[in-house]
Amino acid sequence: MTTIDIIPAPASARPTGRAVEPRVVLLDSERQPCEVWTRVMGYHRPVSSFNIGKKGEHQERRFFREARCALA
């Protein structure tokens, strides 16, 4: 049987007037892999089905966030 440690959030991080959900800590043996999908040429595919070159390209991707347009 596995144990789950429940760690309450610090008082400074707790919102006022709302219930606080405890943080659950999982052991590595309890985790499972997450399947990552991406959009390629107009359709979605799992990254695990990519060939070795395409997997390398996926790892090199850079994410960015565009700045809002400044209205004059």
SVG drawing of the C-alpha trace seen along z (x, -y; Angstrom):
<svg xmlns="http://www.w3.org/2000/svg" viewBox="-15 -58 32 60">
<polyline fill="none" stroke="black" stroke-width="0.4" points="0.0,0.0 1.3,-3.5 1.1,-6.6 0.2,-10.1 1.6,-13.0 -0.8,-15.9 1.0,-19.2 -1.1,-22.3 -0.2,-25.5 1.6,-28.1 -0.7,-30.8 0.7,-33.5 -0.4,-31.6 -3.9,-30.9 -6.7,-32.9 -9.1,-34.5 -12.7,-33.4 -12.2,-30.2 -11.5,-26.6 -7.9,-25.6 -7.2,-22.2 -4.2,-20.3 -1.2,-19.7 -0.8,-16.0 2.8,-14.6 3.2,-11.5 6.1,-9.0 7.9,-8.4 6.6,-4.9 3.0,-6.3 3.6,-8.5 2.7,-7.6 4.0,-9.0 2.0,-11.8 1.4,-11.6 2.2,-14.8 0.4,-15.7 1.3,-18.5 -0.2,-20.0 1.7,-19.0 0.6,-20.1 -3.0,-20.7 -3.7,-17.7 -2.7,-16.5 -0.2,-13.6 1.4,-12.2 5.1,-13.2 5.9,-9.5 5.1,-8.5 7.7,-11.0 10.9,-9.7 14.2,-10.6 14.8,-13.7 11.3,-15.1 11.6,-14.4 14.8,-16.5 13.0,-19.4 10.2,-19.2 12.7,-19.5 14.3,-22.6 11.1,-24.5 11.0,-27.9 7.8,-29.2 7.1,-32.9 4.3,-35.3 3.6,-38.3 3.3,-41.6 0.0,-43.5 -0.3,-46.2 0.2,-49.7 -2.7,-52.0 -1.6,-55.5"/>
</svg>
